[in-house]
Amino acid sequence: MSSSYPSQYIDCICTILERFAPTAFHATLPNGKPTVAFVQRKEAHLLEVIQPGDKVAVTICPADFERARIRSMA
């Protein structure tokens, strides 16, 4: 059975613009497009560290470039 949903994730670096929720940030992708970057519970220590202007390493699903998962500081 073939699935049309992409199975490969994309790793890239985003720039944080601002925090708008306890675990979510507005950010920009390397091509300038906006995305929402989320911090997962296992990376909660990053919430105290991330500031506007910081670069973070994220993982993005190719089907939805509007959401990114923050993995670490870049």
Backbone as CSV, one residue per row, in Angstrom:
resi,resn,N_x,N_y,N_z,CA_x,CA_y,CA_z,C_x,C_y,C_z
1,MET,0.841,-1.179,0.000,0.000,0.000,0.000,0.881,1.237,0.000
2,SER,0.670,2.117,-0.921,1.445,3.342,-1.039,0.705,4.495,-0.370
3,SER,1.443,5.286,0.398,0.842,6.424,1.081,1.293,7.710,0.410
4,SER,0.388,8.659,0.266,0.755,9.938,-0.323,1.306,10.898,0.728
5,TYR,1.247,10.499,2.013,1.746,11.352,3.085,3.254,11.180,3.200
6,PRO,4.025,12.270,3.199,5.484,12.153,3.254,5.953,11.520,4.564
7,SER,6.934,10.655,4.475,7.443,10.000,5.677,8.785,10.585,6.121
8,GLN,9.409,11.371,5.292,10.699,11.963,5.639,10.499,13.337,6.263
9,TYR,11.231,13.605,7.325,11.168,14.908,7.975,12.342,15.761,7.526
10,ILE,12.194,17.072,7.643,13.219,18.013,7.229,13.796,18.677,8.473
11,ASP,15.109,18.677,8.583,15.797,19.370,9.669,16.363,20.665,9.125
12,CYS,16.148,21.768,9.841,16.700,23.051,9.413,16.852,23.974,10.627
13,ILE,17.311,25.170,10.371,17.517,26.181,11.407,16.488,27.292,11.215
14,CYS,15.788,27.646,12.283,14.817,28.743,12.257,15.313,29.872,13.143
15,THR,14.828,31.073,12.877,15.107,32.232,13.726,13.843,32.573,14.498
16,ILE,13.969,32.671,15.816,12.831,32.974,16.678,12.502,34.460,16.572
17,LEU,11.216,34.766,16.380,10.756,36.153,16.333,10.176,36.588,17.671
18,GLU,9.255,35.775,18.215,8.619,36.119,19.490,7.931,34.892,20.066
19,ARG,7.719,34.913,21.389,6.927,33.875,22.049,5.490,34.364,22.076
20,PHE,4.541,33.500,21.719,3.140,33.909,21.781,2.294,32.972,22.628
21,ALA,2.863,31.894,23.115,2.190,30.959,24.009,3.278,30.344,24.901
22,PRO,2.890,29.678,25.977,3.912,29.133,26.883,4.948,28.225,26.214
23,THR,4.547,27.451,25.212,5.497,26.545,24.552,5.617,26.786,23.050
24,ALA,5.146,27.943,22.560,5.142,28.190,21.117,5.733,29.553,20.777
25,PHE,6.416,29.593,19.625,7.092,30.792,19.163,6.755,31.051,17.701
26,HIS,6.665,32.312,17.317,6.655,32.652,15.903,8.109,32.637,15.461
27,ALA,8.370,32.044,14.302,9.736,31.917,13.806,9.730,32.030,12.286
28,THR,10.928,32.182,11.705,11.053,32.205,10.252,11.977,31.084,9.804
29,LEU,11.612,30.469,8.693,12.434,29.432,8.075,13.578,30.096,7.314
30,PRO,14.582,29.333,6.887,15.696,29.923,6.136,15.265,30.648,4.861
31,ASN,14.135,30.254,4.265,13.664,30.918,3.044,12.801,32.147,3.355
32,GLY,12.667,32.504,4.633,11.919,33.687,5.026,10.452,33.450,5.332
33,LYS,9.966,32.242,5.098,8.559,31.934,5.365,8.322,31.806,6.868
34,PRO,7.159,32.263,7.335,6.856,32.143,8.764,6.438,30.727,9.137
35,THR,6.687,30.359,10.383,6.262,29.073,10.926,5.999,29.252,12.410
36,VAL,5.328,28.288,12.996,5.126,28.257,14.441,6.017,27.147,14.972
37,ALA,6.932,27.491,15.867,7.879,26.528,16.418,7.457,26.170,17.839
38,PHE,7.320,24.877,18.087,6.882,24.369,19.378,8.019,23.674,20.108
39,VAL,8.010,23.798,21.429,8.956,23.072,22.275,8.213,21.882,22.863
40,GLN,8.758,20.690,22.666,8.152,19.496,23.241,8.483,19.400,24.719
41,ARG,7.708,18.603,25.437,7.897,18.459,26.881,9.310,17.991,27.236
42,LYS,9.872,17.063,26.445,11.205,16.547,26.764,12.301,17.603,26.574
43,GLU,11.998,18.685,25.862,12.949,19.780,25.661,12.522,21.024,26.440
44,ALA,11.757,20.851,27.500,11.193,21.970,28.260,12.257,22.916,28.804
45,HIS,13.470,22.424,29.042,14.546,23.297,29.543,14.853,24.438,28.570
46,LEU,14.535,24.256,27.299,14.782,25.307,26.298,13.862,26.509,26.474
47,LEU,12.715,26.315,27.108,11.763,27.416,27.280,12.364,28.575,28.065
48,GLU,13.274,28.288,28.987,13.914,29.326,29.793,15.057,29.999,29.048
49,VAL,15.520,29.386,27.972,16.714,29.846,27.273,16.391,30.635,26.001
50,ILE,15.376,30.210,25.265,15.079,30.776,23.944,14.582,32.214,24.057
51,GLN,15.212,33.092,23.275,14.862,34.512,23.230,14.672,34.931,21.771
52,PRO,13.923,36.020,21.520,13.802,36.518,20.141,15.179,36.773,19.526
53,GLY,15.345,36.374,18.279,16.612,36.515,17.581,17.473,35.271,17.634
54,ASP,17.167,34.345,18.546,17.945,33.104,18.643,17.683,32.210,17.445
55,LYS,18.684,31.401,17.110,18.548,30.394,16.064,18.367,29.046,16.748
56,VAL,17.387,28.280,16.272,17.102,26.974,16.845,17.041,25.925,15.747
57,ALA,17.432,24.704,16.100,17.325,23.579,15.177,15.923,23.009,15.296
58,VAL,15.248,22.830,14.163,13.876,22.332,14.162,13.720,21.162,13.198
59,THR,12.635,20.415,13.399,12.225,19.351,12.493,10.854,19.730,11.956
60,ILE,10.683,19.597,10.642,9.439,19.976,9.980,8.953,18.802,9.135
61,CYS,7.647,18.580,9.156,7.039,17.601,8.257,6.836,18.295,6.911
62,PRO,7.239,17.689,5.807,7.098,18.335,4.497,5.651,18.648,4.121
63,ALA,4.693,18.002,4.752,3.286,18.252,4.437,2.753,19.503,5.134
64,ASP,3.474,20.001,6.147,2.973,21.134,6.918,4.139,22.010,7.370
65,PHE,4.518,22.966,6.532,5.626,23.861,6.856,5.232,24.954,7.848
66,GLU,3.960,24.971,8.255,3.503,25.995,9.191,3.775,25.621,10.637
67,ARG,4.225,24.390,10.883,4.525,23.936,12.240,5.907,23.296,12.264
68,ALA,6.693,23.671,13.267,8.035,23.116,13.414,8.231,22.684,14.861
69,ARG,9.012,21.636,15.074,9.305,21.125,16.399,10.746,21.508,16.743
70,ILE,10.930,22.252,17.818,12.264,22.690,18.226,13.005,21.511,18.870
71,ARG,14.211,21.228,18.355,15.042,20.136,18.884,16.121,20.654,19.818
72,SER,16.724,21.789,19.472,17.836,22.310,20.264,18.167,23.733,19.821
73,MET,19.061,24.354,20.563,19.602,25.650,20.147,20.568,25.387,18.998
74,ALA,20.653,26.294,18.055,21.552,26.103,16.909,22.891,26.772,17.153
